[in-house]
Amino acid sequence: MHRKMMLSVGALGTALALSACGGAVDTGTGQPADQADADARPAACDEENPYLAVALPNLTNPYYVAMKRGFEEEGEAQGFDVEVQIANDDDAAQLAQVQAMLQKNPCALALNAVKSEPAAAIVKAANDAGVPVFTVNVTVSEEALTDQGASIVQYLGADNVAGGTQTAEQVLADLGADAELKIGFVTEPDEVPTLLRDEGFEQAIAANPNAEIVAKVDGNVKPDDSLKAATEMLSGNPDLDVIYANTGPAAYGALQAVQGKDVKVYGFCAAEEPLTEQYAACVAQEPEDYGRRVVQQVRDWADGGTPEAEILRPLKMFTTGETPAPGEVG
């Protein structure tokens, strides 16, 4: 979930040549109608320690450090040989890493994509190699999957709409259901999960007719970028009452920006950051648990089970005086 961009075919170079369109697609699921065996069980799953390929965006965000630990520890417990590749927030690099892992005949690919739209080419590459794809955290664009003629077995992640809704409801509970509020967002406009978080927040905050969203800035899911974006937003909107930061790194940046100002920060939790009167509430995901659950889902599928197409996990709410535990992050 990072850099603001939309990759063209040229940006991914010849790698995207793998993503030629398929035939008719069930647009509800992204399942190509002429690709019935896209999630067929590879023979590699019969090995004593099946190889599980895992692709993550970075290790600079504590979120992915926790997720990597979950994949590795649960993978060992479930008898998988797990390889985790880190893309350093580069879509083309992630595609190349996955292509290299596909050459090793994995039982399955667990994909936390860098970006929603370019990830469809990664899914297509796995489909062409006969390797099923389990996605986590970052949703792969359904439209892009349709364009690629690609499909996934399962998505597992936070209930992002609910997370945004919980946060807005806490704002209303703390500051008043009819209080005059000017709200700014530190968001990431190019990712499905963050857009869903924004959607949930906006729908819930609309219960207060006096609450107005006056600005949205791109924090790029990085603390330094979020600090810069939030500082500029505050400069242009000095009457802001609330900043809604929809990722952990955005919350870090926003907290630095509001020092000395009468502005409250709400959003998705910054790792192990205590909640204060100014940093009044946050909701947390559990990425280590997500990694463990994806491995469990792959194991169950490899053993003949039928996975749910989508698993949405609830988020934990923390308020003033509480501190998220290690691994409970936005």
N, C-alpha and C positions, 0 to 999 in steps of 0.2 A: 504494500500500500504506500506508494510513494510518488516520485516526481510527477508534476502536472504535465501530462502529455497524452497524445493518442498516437500510437505507432502506426505509420503507414506500412504498406507492404515493402516499400523500399527500405525503411528503417530496419527491418528485420532481415533484409537482404535475401539471399537465396534460401534461407531457412524456411521462410514462409511459403516457398514453393511446395512444401509438404502439405499445405492446407487447401488443396483444391477442393471445390465444393462437392458435396455429395448429392443425393437425390432428395426426395420428399422428406420432410421432417415434421414430427409431431411437435408443434411449437409450445405445447404445454410442458413438455419434459426436455426438449432439446434432443430427443432420440431420433436419429435418422431412420426412416422407414425401411431403407434397404441395407441397414447395418445391424441386423438382428443379433449378430455374434460379437458386437463391440465390447460387451462385458463378459465374454466367455472366459472360462477359467483356464489360465495358462498351465501348461505341464510343469512349469517351474514351481507351482504351488505344492507339488507332490514331493519336493526335495525335503531332506531331513530338516534343514534350516533355510526355508525359502527366503530369497532376496527381496527386501522391501525398499524401494526407492522413495526418498523423501526430498522434496524441493521447498526451501524456505527463502524469504526475501533477504533477510539480513540478521546479524547478531548484535547490532548497535541498540536495538529496541529490546528492553527487558522482556517484552512479550514473547519474542521469538527465542530467546534464551530458555525461557520456561517451557515453551512448546517443544524445542529440540530435546530437552531433558525428558519430557513425557514420551516422545517417540522412541528414544533410545532405551529408556528403562523398561517401558512396557513391551517394546519389540523384543528385548532379551527374554523377558518373562514369558512371552508368547511363542518363543522359539524362532523368531525371524532374524535374519542377518540384515541389519538396517544400515543403510548409507544415507547420510544427510548432506545435501549440497546447498551452499549459501550463495545467492546470486548478487549480493551487494547492491540490491535495488536496481538491477539492470535486466530488463525484459529479455533482450537478445541473449544475454549470458545465461539466464535461467532456461531458455529454450535449448541452448547448446548443452548445458549441464544435463538436462533431461534426456536429450538425444543420446548423450554418452552413456547414461545409466540404462537406457532402453537396450543398448547393445549387450548388456549383461543379463538380459532375459529375466527381469523381475517378475515376481508374482503379482505385484500391484504397484501403482504410483500414488503416493500421497502428495497432493499439491496445495501449497499455500502460495498463491500466485503473487507476483509483484504488482501486476495490474489486471483488472478484470477483463478488458477486451483482448489484449495480446495473449492472454492465457489460453484463449480458444485454440491457437495454433499449437500450443503444448499438448492440449487434450487430443487434438487431431493426430499429432505425431504418435502419441501413446495408442490411440485407437488403431492406427495403421500398423503398429507393431504388435497388436493383439494383447495389449496390457490395459487392464481396467484402471480407471482413475477415481480416486476418492479425494474430494476437495475439502479444504478446511479454512475457515476464517474469511478469506476473500472469495466472494462469489464470482464465478466466471460468467461473463455476459451471456445471457440466453440468446440475444440477437446474434452475437458473434459466433456462438456455438452453431446456430442454425446456418449461418453463412458458411461456416467451415464444414458442415455436415458431420459434426462431432458430438459426442455424448459423454456424460459422466455417470458413475454408478450412484454416488451419494455426495451430498453437501452436509457438513457438520460445522456449526458455529453458533455464535451468540444470537439471541433473538434481538436484533438490532433495533427494530421498530419499538419493541417493548422497552429497551434501554433508554431510548430517547424520550419515550412517554413517561417512564419513571422519573427521569431527571426533571422534566417540565413540571410534573405534579409536585415534586419536592420544592421547586421554585415557588409555586403557587402556595404551598403549605407554609413556607418560611416567610414569604414576603407579602402575601395577601392575594386573595382570589380576584380582587378588583383594583389592585395597586397600579399606579402609573409606573410602567416599566419600559425602559429602552434596553434592548438586548442585542448583543453582537455575537456572531458565530466565528470561532476558529475551526475551520472544517477542512475537508479534502474533497474537492468537487468532482474528481474523476474516479471515485471508487464506489461500488454498489453499497458496501456496508455502511460507509459514512453518510451516504445519501439517505439510506434507510433510517439511520439515527436522527438525522435532521428532520426527516418526515415525521417520525414519531414525536419529536419535541415540538414541532410546529403545530401538529394537530392538537396536542394536549394543551399547549400554552394558549391556543385560540379560545379556550374557555374563559380567559380573562380578556374582555374587549379593550382594556386599557394597556395591554402588553403589546409592544411593537418591536418587531425585528428590524433594526435600522441598518445593519451592515453584516456582510459575510466576507471573510478573508480566508485565503488558502494557507494553512500552516504546514502543508506538505508532509505531515506526520513526522516532523522533526522538531526537537525543542528549540533550536536556534532559529529556524525559519518561523516557527510559531511565535516566538518572542518578537521578532521583527514585524510580523504581520499584525500581532495584537497591539504592539506599540503604535504602529501607523494607524490602526483602526481607532485607538483611543485618542490619538491626536486629531483625527478627523471628526470624532464623535465624543467630545469631552463630557457629554451628559449621559453616557452609558451607565446603567445600573448593574447589569449582569453580563458576563461573558460565558457563553456555552461553548465548552471545548470538547469536541466529540472524539478525541483519542487521548491516550495517556501522554504522548509527547506534546500534544497541543495544550494539555493542562499544565505541564511543566512550563512551557513558554508563556502562557497566559498569566500564571502565578508570578513570574518575574516581572511581567509588564505592569501588573496592577499594584505593585509595591508602592505604598504611600498614597494610594488612591482609594476612594470610597466606592469600590466596585467589587462585587462578589463573583466568584468563579464556581460554576457547576459543570458537570460533564462526566466523561469516562475517566477512570482513576489513573493518576500518575503513580508509578510503582512505589509502594511503601511511603507515600507522602501523607503526613498526618492531616486530618481534616480540622480546619479552624473556622473561626467566624467568617473570615474572608473566603476561604476555600470550604464552602459550606456543605457540599454533598457531591458524591460521585458514585457511579455504578462500575462494577468490576466484572471482567471476564476471568476465566480460569484456563489460560492457554496450555498449561501443563496437562490438565485434565483433558482438554480437547485432543492433544496428541495421543494420550493414552486411549481415549475412546475411539479414535480413528483406527489405531492398531487393533483394538478389540473388534471393531467392525470388519476390518480386513480379515482377521482370523475367522470370525463367524462366517463370512462370505466364502472364504477358501474351504471351510469345512462343510459347505453346502447350504448355508443359511441365505435368506433373502433380505438384503438390507433395506431399510426405509430410504426413500429417495432424499429426504431432508430431515435433519435433526437440529432443532433450535434449542439452545440451552439458555436457562434463565440467568439473569445477572444479579449480583449482590449489591445492595445499597449500603453506602457508608455515609454517616453524617458527622457533624461537628463533635470532636472529641475522640473519634475512632480513627484507626489506621489500617489500611488494607495490609494483609499478610503478604509475604513474598509469594509471587506468582499470581496474586489477585490484581490484575492491571487492566487498563483500558485499551 
